[in-house]
């Protein structure tokens, strides 16, 4: 008799891992995104946005730009590497401010949460 408990799927070799969102979490987030946009059901685009957000990205417009076929601009380091002139340049310090990014993420999440609550409230009011 095997007394070893089975490992959760997230701990098995070849599984996405602990930090990766499950399909249930992605679908729940997609449903919230649809509600915040005033729709009853989520779309494939909502699923893509939800997966991007839960995987660590936070910009809905960034994912849409990638899907629309827009090319990203090269970073300053990539431009330097492609340059034929080998002039040594001092790299720019952090391009963004971590504090500003955290504030923007917090504001976006607060806006999302208020939209979800409003959508749930309007759904309850419509049922009465």
C-alpha positions in Angstrom: 0.0 0.0 0.0 1.4 3.4 -1.0 1.2 5.8 2.0 2.9 8.7 0.2 0.4 11.5 -0.5 0.1 12.5 -4.1 1.8 15.8 -5.0 -0.4 18.7 -6.1 -0.2 19.3 -9.8 1.7 22.6 -9.3 4.5 20.7 -7.6 5.0 18.0 -10.2 7.8 18.1 -12.8 6.8 19.7 -16.0 3.9 21.6 -14.4 3.7 25.4 -14.7 4.7 26.0 -11.1 3.5 27.7 -8.0 3.6 31.3 -9.4 1.7 30.6 -12.6 -2.1 31.2 -12.4 -4.4 28.2 -12.8 -7.1 28.1 -15.6 -9.8 28.7 -13.0 -8.0 31.9 -11.8 -7.5 33.1 -15.4 -11.2 32.5 -16.1 -12.3 34.3 -12.9 -10.2 37.3 -13.8 -11.5 37.3 -17.4 -15.0 37.2 -16.0 -14.2 40.3 -13.8 -12.7 42.1 -16.8 -15.9 41.4 -18.8 -18.1 42.6 -15.9 -16.1 45.8 -15.5 -16.6 46.5 -19.2 -20.4 45.9 -18.9 -20.5 42.5 -20.6 -22.2 39.3 -19.2 -19.6 36.8 -20.5 -15.9 37.0 -21.2 -14.2 36.7 -24.6 -10.9 35.2 -25.8 -9.4 38.7 -25.6 -10.5 38.9 -21.9 -8.8 35.6 -21.3 -5.6 36.8 -22.9 -5.6 40.0 -20.9 -6.4 38.0 -17.7 -3.5 35.6 -18.3 -1.1 38.5 -19.0 -2.2 40.3 -15.8 -1.9 37.2 -13.6 1.4 36.3 -15.1 2.9 39.6 -14.0 1.9 42.1 -16.7 -0.5 44.8 -15.8 -1.2 46.7 -19.0 -4.3 45.8 -21.0 -3.2 48.1 -23.8 0.2 46.5 -24.0 -1.3 43.1 -24.8 -3.7 44.6 -27.3 -0.8 46.4 -29.1 1.1 43.1 -29.4 -1.9 41.4 -30.8 -2.6 44.2 -33.3 0.8 43.6 -34.8 2.5 46.7 -33.6 6.3 46.5 -33.2 7.9 47.4 -30.0 10.6 50.0 -30.0 14.1 48.7 -29.3 15.6 49.5 -25.9 18.6 51.8 -25.6 20.9 48.9 -25.0 19.7 47.2 -28.2 20.4 50.4 -30.2 23.8 50.6 -28.7 24.6 47.0 -29.6 23.5 47.6 -33.2 25.5 50.8 -33.6 28.5 50.6 -35.8 30.3 53.2 -33.7 31.9 51.7 -30.6 31.6 54.8 -28.5 31.3 53.9 -24.8 28.2 55.5 -23.3 27.0 55.5 -19.8 23.8 53.6 -19.4 20.7 55.4 -18.3 19.7 54.7 -14.8 16.3 53.1 -14.1 14.0 54.3 -16.9 11.0 54.1 -14.7 10.3 54.9 -11.1 9.2 51.9 -9.1 7.0 54.0 -6.8 5.2 55.5 -9.7 4.6 52.0 -11.3 3.2 50.7 -8.0 0.9 53.6 -7.6 -0.3 53.2 -11.2 -0.9 49.5 -10.6 -2.8 50.2 -7.4 -5.0 52.8 -9.0 -5.7 50.4 -11.9 -6.6 47.6 -9.5 -8.8 50.0 -7.4 -10.6 51.1 -10.5 -11.1 47.5 -11.6 -12.4 46.5 -8.1 -14.9 49.4 -8.1 -16.2 48.4 -11.5 -16.6 44.8 -10.4 -18.6 45.9 -7.3 -20.7 48.2 -9.4 -21.4 45.5 -12.0 -22.4 43.0 -9.2 -24.6 45.7 -7.6 -26.4 46.4 -10.9 -26.9 42.7 -11.5 -28.5 42.3 -8.1 -30.7 45.4 -8.6 -31.8 44.1 -12.0 -32.9 40.8 -10.4 -35.2 42.5 -7.9 
